[in-house]
Every structure is written in C-alpha cells, then in structure tokens.
Amino acid sequence: MTQPATAETPDQAVRKSITVEASREKAFEVFTTGMSRWWPLDTHHIGRSEPTEVVVEPRVGGRWFERAEDGSECEWGRVREYESPARLVFAWHLGPGWKYDPDPAMATEVEVLFIEEGPARTRVELEHRGFEVHGDRAEELRLPISQEGGWSGLLERFAESAQS
Amino acid sequence: MQALGDPTRLAVLEELRRGPRAVGEIAEGLPVSRPAVSQHLRVLKEAGLVTERRNGTRRIYRVDPRGLEELRTYFDSFWTDALDAFKEAAERDDKEEQ
C-alpha cells in the first residue's frame, strides 16, 4: 500500500495489488455498486438463505450487506470512507464464527485504493487489517460459511467464468 | 481448503470448536459411525486444522490454535481470488461500454 501500516499492525495486514484494464471510474464502480458481479456469494455469505446480491451503500456511513431473494438482509459492515473514484474504507463487522458483531472496536478494516495508470488502466491496492482484535479466536474467522466446494470449488468456478 | 469440502467433515470441525473431544464424543453428536469420524479427523489433521494429543489411552482432538497467522493466510487467499474475479468483471464491463 502507499500508506504506511499503523504502528500496532506492522506485519499482520493482508495486502494485495492487481492491475485492471479499465478506467478508474469503472473499476471503482464495479468494486462498489457492482460488487454482486464478482463477490463469491455462493461460498461467502452469512444468511441462512442463499443471497442474490451484495449491496454497498455509496456514502460514508453506508451499510454493506447481503440480500436474499425473500428480501431478508444480513449486514456485513459499514462504509467508513467513500472517496469516489480514488479510495474506499470498509469496516468488516464479521467476527469469529462469521457472526455479525455491531461493536466497531471488534471490526477489522478493508481499505481499497484506485490508482490511475492510464485512461483504461487502474492499479487497485487492497489492505485488510486489524485481525488482532480477534486474538485467540481469530482462527475461527477463516472457516468458510458454506461447505460447498470450499476454496478449491471457488477457484474452479472462477476459472470457468473467466473462460466463458 | 479442500479439507472443508465435505459437510460431515465440517460438522466434525464444528464439534471441536466447542471444545476438545475424543473420537467417541464427536461421533455421539453426529449421525455417522466412529470409523467415519476417525477418517475425517485424519484429513483435518493432515490439513493442519486439528491437532491430536494422547490422554492415557484416549486421543483428544482440538482445533489447531494457530490464530492470526492462519487468519492472514485465509484472507490472503480469499482476496487473491476475489480480486481476480473483480478484475474480470471490471474489464468485461469496460469492454462492453466501448
């Protein structure tokens, strides 16, 4: 990331970078309002029923949640920063056991930067930090919600959709 | 995370998340045989999700408490896949508009 990690979390954040052949505006839009188009909802959701979409309310304080066909909603977190089309910060409120925890002190944080490299080329940098709030129970967070296929299944489905 | 690709195996792991258990105790709470539970435990152990310790003649199983590093690894893998899917979606979209 272009920003230094905070003093408390020098090594524990997850950092990712990917270059997308799309304008910065498009990349930002697909990441936020278009999240349903790429989020692996079948393996990563928290409601009992299979959700049909993931919603990011495009403003500071906006909700981040999944919505099922029957209209039920399960909250994942909040939008902490919303600087279209440059920067986003989410509070990820899913605690150990993938239960929603409304306590902001127990949320981890996801920051996403959209850096213009050309008219149709954008570098997207993501940092997910603050896992230490979960201490000893941290390992439980990693269990997938749905057992269908797990990670290998996700990769296979992604490969299929990329080739189609 | 192939080790979690089986509903019964995930149920075995769920049992262990409530606390350390012997094979028989795990089997009691599930509609599967003891040998089947042992088989699932073996896979979970090989995947590094569960540890085993001897207590007299019994073997007690528990969730491997590797904590933060595991969590990091999990999300590292998650975001790698998710961002690949995001890239594909954004590029498909951009092309359609041109």
Interface residues (C-beta under 8 A of the other chain):
Chain A: Q12 V14 K16 I18 T19 V20 E21 A22 S23 K26 A27 V30 F31 G34 R37 W38 W39 P40 H44 G97 A120 V124 L126 H128 F131 E132 H134 G135 D136 A138 E139 E140 L141 R142 L143 P144 Q147 E148 G149 G150 W151 S152 G153 L154 L155 F158 S161 A162
Chain B: M1 Q2 A3 L4 G5 D6 P7 R9 L10 L13 R17 V63 D64 P65 R66 G67 L68 E70 L71 R72 T73 Y74 F75 D76 S77 F78 W79 T80 D81 A82 L83 D84 A85 F86 K87 E88 A89 A90 E91 D93 D94 E97
